[in-house]
Amino acid sequence: MTNKAPARALISRRAFEQNVAVVRHHTTSKLMAIVKANGYGHGVELIAQWAWEAGIDWLGLAQLNEALALRQTHTHGHILAWIFAPGSDFQRAIEQNIDLSVGATWAIDEIAAAARACGRPARIHIKVDTGMTRGGFDLDQLPSVFARVKALAAEGIVDIIGLWSHLACADDPRSDAATTEQVECFEAAREYARQAGVTIPLCHLAASSGILWHPQTHYDMVRPGIVLYGLSPNPQCATASDLGLEPLMTLEADVILTREVPSGVGVSYGHTHITDQPTRLAVVPVGYADGISRHASNTLSVTLNGDQAPIRGVVCMDQFVVEAPTAQAGDTAVLFGPHKHGYLTADDWAEKTDTINYEIFCNLGPRIPRIPVD
Ligand SMILES: *Cc1c(COP(=O)(O)O)cnc(C)c1O
């Protein structure tokens, strides 16, 4: 018999489908579901499968290694990868039908060499830096890049699939200026392609916040990440509920022990909490090794038997302690989940631990099984 995991992430398929519907309500462009970092911590294979079944035939992952790993089970549909170092196994990528982002001259050199070696064209998306100042070609490099890839395409070494970029400041719906500049730059890149006589089947620019708040960025395809997982890219501007999104994940753990302690007792490492009255404490078996921030110490709470049970003392590697007058061993503590069930949300955890909701999910460790529900 395998033991039941003491802490689990329940992942709702119904919520996923609802979020896909929200995205489709905002755009008629093709969708590339972003499933990097283990599907934002939700389980990449699960989310990839659900995306496929929802009619999404493009997946985006950051690292080439993530893309290759997913390709083992996800044999259908398109997969784009954009993070890899010089010397990567591009031949394997081409053979496994992984689309590759090309945003540096060395990448053209290496990918073209790999395509020659395996006798198959590489499917490439040319990445242009329109203002993120991170990856991609600068605008002034594009004339020579397009000339080069056009020649490679004529030789059958590359298939030019996409031209793409990423927005830096789209998460503020009220301020369009930076996004407008990026769109103008992207338009200039498209114009260079036209002048070079290069046809681009798919232009793509928008992630979640572009999808929600900047329709002029949608082009042929959009790349939703956080919205598919049911969170807002900027909860200060619009909450998940405002947007009709529903979080997929409920993070729960079983209480493994309760104890009654008198007043004046120090709790957990360093005794950062001292009880001020006789108190019932409960031990929750999840900790910072699982991605639960130590900033939650003495700050956040879990839902236990319908009440908020505050974390007392510091979060340890594998467990923390809460104050819970009615708790019993075996009760379920919910750290975060959908607001409509009365749980704290990943947004609440992000706010109180000084980060963004994305990081709350991505930090969740491998000891926590992801269990599909609904
Ligand atoms: C992560 C990522 C996305 C998705 O971003 P969200 O804000 O989660 O929608 C899209 N495109 C690129 C290039 C990314 O790195």
PDBQT file of the ligand as one rigid body, heavy atoms in Angstrom, charges set to zero:
ROOT
HETATM    1  C1  LIG A 401       5.600  32.929 -18.832  1.00  0.00    +0.000 C 
HETATM    2  C2  LIG A 401       5.377  33.498 -20.163  1.00  0.00    +0.000 A 
HETATM    3  C3  LIG A 401       4.077  33.705 -20.669  1.00  0.00    +0.000 A 
HETATM    4  C4  LIG A 401       2.839  33.581 -19.821  1.00  0.00    +0.000 C 
HETATM    5  O1  LIG A 401       2.761  34.679 -18.954  1.00  0.00    +0.000 OA
HETATM    6  P1  LIG A 401       1.475  34.932 -18.046  1.00  0.00    +0.000 P 
HETATM    7  O2  LIG A 401       1.660  36.286 -17.497  1.00  0.00    +0.000 OA
HETATM    8  O3  LIG A 401       1.505  33.873 -16.994  1.00  0.00    +0.000 OA
HETATM    9  O4  LIG A 401       0.287  34.787 -18.928  1.00  0.00    +0.000 OA
HETATM   10  C5  LIG A 401       3.954  34.086 -21.985  1.00  0.00    +0.000 A 
HETATM   11  N1  LIG A 401       5.035  34.286 -22.759  1.00  0.00    +0.000 NA
HETATM   12  C6  LIG A 401       6.288  34.133 -22.296  1.00  0.00    +0.000 A 
HETATM   13  C7  LIG A 401       7.435  34.387 -23.190  1.00  0.00    +0.000 C 
HETATM   14  C8  LIG A 401       6.505  33.745 -20.990  1.00  0.00    +0.000 A 
HETATM   15  O5  LIG A 401       7.769  33.611 -20.538  1.00  0.00    +0.000 OA
ENDROOT
TORSDOF 0
